[in-house]
Amino acid sequence: MLHENEKKLSIIIPVFNEKNFVKKLFDDLIYYFNYKNVEVIIVDDGSTDGSSKILNKLKNNPNYKFEYKLIKLDINSGKGKAIQTGLKNAKGEYVLLQDADLELDTKDAKEMFEMITKNNDIKCIFGSRYLSGKLKKNNYFFNNLLGKINSLIFNIFFSQSLSDVHCGLKIIHRSVIEKIKLSVNDFGIEIDLASQIVRNNFFIYEFGVSYFFRSKSQGKKITWIDGLKSIYYLIKVRFIDNSTSTNLSILYSSIYMAFVGSHFGMGLGNTLFIIIFFIIGSIIGINFKIISSSIIFFFIFLGSFFGKGNGTTLSVIIFFIIGLFVARHLKMYFLKSNFKYYF
């Protein structure tokens, strides 16, 4: 049971030059979230188009039951910075991240809130623009394509099955917020947030939401360049932002797998094998520490003694799979022991 001064929900909304949308946004907030145990935190990210003036006027609305907090950043610092600022000021048991541009429906946000509060096992729900039969309007082919590619890469890197890692509508329980430490200041915040949630062993549920794209003339800020930058963030959060032991494992397994790949093909084909095996090695290094990774290499080495020509390739693949199976079971066996650092 919440006390009078406690909040069930904190709604964090970054705003940068959205003068054409903030009034309608607040109409929606009043309709769906006008309760005393809700706080709406608007982070004005250095707006210069008159949004700041409108946001200040909106503070005087007598119809609010929710608490309205307006935080002003002097200069535009990016969506990620605005969200980090909002999180530092949020007190709710749940935190809802909502964009101000109305591309996503506030009604869907309400449905996500009701869903997560009815099930204590759910700690995190991401909206997805690619699920369900809800209304969609999207003419930006390349933005859409890059979003799906980035989600696919994220799933491969983190063994997930998310359809839309970039969706700006998310609701997260306080227990998750307390485990993460965000550091990305721009649109890469979506990848930073998702990766940290997964690293802390929380399951991400998805909920299909409506999507109504807006054009550049209407103020859309994210571009295909941001989609390409997201690939950098994907590499960073998966292969750089790790413990020293994990980074050593990645380096070790990448080198020996590249060495294995160098024994296949000729010319350009040989180079392709080296690159593919190097990538496979990096993924192995993420999931297995040096000892268990060495077991995989040992089985690959054994496989190289069997067969001739293409038969050797098949033998190496079979022994590689066996090595993965053995290493995985050893890892599970030692997971709760003092040897887990090495497996």
C-alpha positions in Angstrom: 0.0 0.0 0.0 1.5 3.3 -1.1 1.8 6.2 1.4 0.4 9.6 0.4 3.8 11.0 -0.7 4.8 7.9 -2.7 4.4 7.3 -6.4 3.3 4.2 -8.2 4.5 5.5 -11.6 7.0 8.0 -12.9 6.5 9.1 -16.5 9.8 10.4 -18.0 9.4 12.4 -21.2 12.4 14.0 -23.0 11.4 17.1 -25.0 13.4 18.9 -27.6 11.7 21.4 -29.9 8.2 19.8 -29.8 6.0 22.9 -29.6 3.5 21.4 -32.0 2.9 18.3 -29.9 3.3 19.0 -26.2 -0.2 20.4 -25.7 -1.8 17.3 -27.2 0.7 15.2 -25.2 -0.6 16.7 -22.0 -4.2 16.2 -23.1 -3.4 12.5 -23.4 -1.6 12.3 -20.1 -4.6 13.9 -18.4 -6.9 11.4 -20.0 -4.9 8.2 -19.3 -2.7 9.0 -16.3 -4.4 11.7 -14.2 -3.9 10.1 -10.7 -2.3 11.3 -7.5 0.2 8.4 -7.4 1.6 9.4 -10.8 4.4 11.9 -11.5 5.1 13.3 -14.9 8.7 14.3 -15.4 9.4 16.5 -18.4 13.0 17.0 -19.3 13.3 20.0 -21.6 16.5 19.2 -23.4 17.5 22.7 -24.4 14.5 23.5 -26.6 14.8 26.7 -28.8 11.5 26.6 -30.7 9.1 27.9 -27.9 8.5 24.5 -26.3 9.9 25.8 -23.0 7.4 28.6 -22.9 4.5 26.2 -23.5 5.8 23.7 -20.9 6.0 26.4 -18.3 2.4 27.5 -19.0 1.2 23.9 -18.8 2.3 23.9 -15.1 -0.6 26.1 -14.2 -3.3 23.7 -15.3 -5.7 23.1 -12.3 -6.9 19.8 -13.7 -3.8 17.9 -12.9 -4.0 15.2 -10.2 -0.6 13.9 -11.1 2.5 15.7 -10.0 4.2 17.7 -12.7 8.0 18.1 -12.6 9.7 20.3 -15.3 13.5 20.0 -15.6 15.3 22.4 -17.9 18.6 21.6 -19.4 20.5 24.7 -20.6 21.8 23.1 -23.8 20.6 20.2 -26.0 22.5 17.2 -24.6 20.7 14.3 -26.3 17.8 11.9 -25.5 20.0 9.7 -23.4 21.1 12.5 -21.2 17.6 13.7 -20.7 16.4 10.2 -19.7 19.3 9.9 -17.3 18.3 13.2 -15.7 14.7 12.1 -15.5 15.7 8.8 -13.8 17.7 10.7 -11.1 14.5 12.6 -10.2 12.0 9.7 -10.5 10.5 8.2 -7.3 7.9 5.8 -8.8 7.8 2.1 -8.3 7.5 1.9 -12.1 9.2 4.1 -14.6 7.6 4.7 -18.0 9.7 6.1 -20.8 7.6 8.0 -23.4 8.5 10.1 -26.4 7.0 13.6 -26.8 6.4 13.5 -30.5 3.2 11.4 -30.4 4.5 8.8 -32.9 3.6 6.3 -30.2 0.1 6.2 -28.6 -0.3 7.1 -24.9 -3.2 4.7 -24.8 -0.6 1.9 -25.4 1.4 3.2 -22.5 -1.6 2.9 -20.2 -2.2 -0.7 -21.3 1.5 -1.5 -20.7 1.2 0.0 -17.2 -1.9 -2.0 -16.3 -0.3 -5.2 -17.6 3.0 -4.8 -15.6 1.2 -3.9 -12.4 -1.0 -7.0 -12.6 1.9 -9.4 -12.9 4.6 -9.3 -10.3 6.8 -11.6 -12.4 7.1 -9.0 -15.1 9.7 -6.3 -14.4 10.2 -4.8 -17.9 8.1 -4.3 -21.0 9.3 -2.8 -24.3 6.9 -1.5 -26.8 7.3 -3.0 -30.3 6.2 -1.3 -33.5 6.5 -4.6 -35.4 4.1 -6.7 -33.3 0.3 -7.0 -33.2 -2.4 -5.8 -35.5 -2.5 -2.2 -34.3 -2.4 0.7 -36.7 1.0 1.5 -38.4 2.0 4.3 -40.6 5.7 4.4 -41.7 7.2 5.5 -45.0 10.8 5.6 -43.9 12.1 2.4 -45.5 15.8 2.7 -44.5 15.1 3.8 -41.0 12.7 0.8 -40.6 15.3 -1.6 -42.2 18.1 -0.4 -40.0 15.9 -0.7 -36.9 15.2 -4.3 -37.7 18.8 -5.1 -38.6 20.0 -3.6 -35.3 17.4 -5.6 -33.4 18.6 -8.8 -35.1 22.3 -8.0 -34.3 21.3 -7.3 -30.6 19.5 -10.7 -30.5 22.5 -12.5 -31.8 24.9 -10.7 -29.4 22.7 -11.2 -26.3 20.8 -14.4 -27.2 17.4 -12.5 -27.2 14.5 -12.4 -29.5 13.4 -8.8 -29.4 11.6 -7.4 -32.4 12.2 -3.7 -31.8 15.0 -2.7 -29.5 14.7 1.0 -30.6 11.1 1.6 -29.6 10.9 4.6 -27.3 8.0 3.3 -25.2 9.2 1.2 -22.3 8.0 0.5 -18.7 10.5 -0.7 -16.1 10.2 -1.7 -12.4 12.3 0.1 -9.8 14.3 -3.1 -9.1 15.6 -3.0 -12.7 16.4 0.8 -12.6 18.5 0.3 -9.5 20.7 -2.3 -11.2 21.6 -0.3 -14.3 24.0 2.6 -14.9 23.3 4.4 -18.2 26.1 6.4 -19.9 25.0 7.0 -23.5 23.7 10.5 -24.1 22.2 10.3 -27.6 19.7 7.9 -29.3 22.0 5.0 -28.5 20.4 5.0 -25.1 17.9 2.4 -26.3 20.7 -0.1 -26.9 22.5 0.8 -23.7 19.4 0.3 -21.6 18.4 -3.0 -23.3 21.9 -4.4 -22.9 22.2 -3.6 -19.2 18.8 -5.1 -18.5 19.8 -8.3 -20.2 23.2 -8.3 -18.5 21.5 -8.1 -15.1 19.4 -11.2 -16.0 16.0 -9.5 -16.3 13.6 -10.8 -19.0 12.3 -8.2 -21.5 8.7 -8.7 -22.4 7.3 -7.0 -25.6 3.9 -5.4 -26.3 2.7 -4.5 -29.7 2.0 -0.7 -30.1 0.6 1.6 -32.7 3.1 3.7 -34.7 2.4 6.9 -36.7 5.6 8.2 -38.2 6.2 11.9 -38.7 8.2 13.5 -41.4 11.4 15.7 -41.1 9.2 18.7 -41.8 7.2 17.8 -38.8 10.3 17.7 -36.6 11.5 14.1 -36.8 15.1 14.1 -35.6 16.4 10.6 -35.8 17.9 9.6 -39.2 19.5 6.6 -40.9 22.8 7.9 -39.7 21.7 7.3 -36.1 20.8 3.8 -37.2 24.4 3.3 -38.4 25.7 4.8 -35.1 23.7 2.2 -33.3 25.8 -0.5 -34.8 28.8 1.1 -33.1 26.9 1.0 -29.8 26.0 -2.6 -30.3 29.7 -3.5 -30.7 30.6 -1.3 -27.8 28.1 -2.8 -25.3 28.8 -6.4 -26.4 32.5 -6.4 -27.0 34.0 -3.5 -25.0 31.8 -2.8 -21.9 32.8 -6.1 -20.3 34.8 -7.3 -17.4 38.6 -7.8 -18.0 38.2 -11.6 -17.9 35.5 -11.5 -20.5 37.5 -9.2 -22.8 40.5 -11.6 -22.4 38.3 -14.5 -23.3 37.0 -12.7 -26.4 40.5 -11.9 -27.6 41.7 -15.5 -26.9 38.8 -17.3 -28.6 38.8 -14.8 -31.6 42.5 -15.5 -32.3 42.3 -19.3 -32.1 39.1 -19.4 -34.2 40.7 -17.1 -36.8 43.6 -19.5 -36.8 41.2 -22.4 -37.4 39.5 -20.5 -40.2 42.9 -19.9 -41.9 43.0 -23.6 -42.8 40.0 -23.5 -45.0 39.5 -22.2 -48.5 41.9 -20.4 -50.8 42.5 -16.8 -51.8 39.4 -14.6 -51.1 37.6 -17.6 -49.7 40.3 -18.1 -47.1 40.0 -14.5 -46.0 36.3 -14.9 -45.7 36.7 -18.0 -43.5 39.1 -16.2 -41.3 36.6 -13.3 -40.8 33.7 -15.6 -40.1 35.6 -17.7 -37.7 37.0 -14.6 -35.9 33.4 -13.4 -35.4 32.3 -16.8 -34.1 35.3 -16.8 -31.8 34.3 -13.4 -30.4 30.8 -14.7 -29.6 32.3 -17.8 -28.0 34.5 -15.5 -25.8 31.4 -13.7 -24.6 29.8 -16.9 -23.3 32.8 -19.0 -22.2 35.8 -18.1 -20.2 39.3 -19.2 -21.1 39.3 -22.8 -19.7 35.9 -23.8 -21.2 36.9 -22.0 -24.5 40.1 -24.1 -24.6 38.0 -27.2 -24.4 36.2 -26.1 -27.5 39.5 -25.5 -29.2 40.8 -28.9 -28.1 37.8 -30.6 -29.7 38.3 -28.6 -32.9 42.0 -29.7 -32.9 40.9 -33.4 -32.5 38.5 -33.0 -35.4 41.2 -31.9 -37.7 42.8 -35.4 -37.6 39.8 -37.0 -39.2 38.8 -37.1 -42.8 40.3 -35.6 -45.9 39.4 -32.5 -47.9 35.8 -31.6 -47.3 35.6 -34.5 -44.9 38.0 -32.7 -42.6 35.8 -29.6 -42.7 32.8 -31.7 -41.7 34.8 -33.5 -39.0 35.9 -30.1 -37.5 32.3 -28.8 -37.5 31.1 -32.0 -35.7 33.8 -31.9 -33.1 33.2 -28.1 -32.7 29.6 -28.8 -31.8 30.6 -31.6 -29.4 33.1 -29.1 -27.8 30.4 -26.5 -27.4 28.2 -29.2 -25.7 30.9 -30.3 -23.3 32.0 -26.7 -22.5 28.5 -25.6 -21.8 27.8 -28.5 -19.4 31.1 -27.9 -17.6 30.2 -24.2 -17.3 26.9 -25.1 -15.8 28.5 -27.5 -13.4 31.1 -25.0 -12.1 28.7 -22.0 -12.2 28.2 -22.0 -8.5 31.7 -23.0 -7.5 34.9 -21.1 -7.0 35.9 -22.0 -10.5 33.2 -20.0 -12.3 35.7 -17.2 -13.1 37.5 -19.6 -15.4 34.5 -21.2 -17.0 
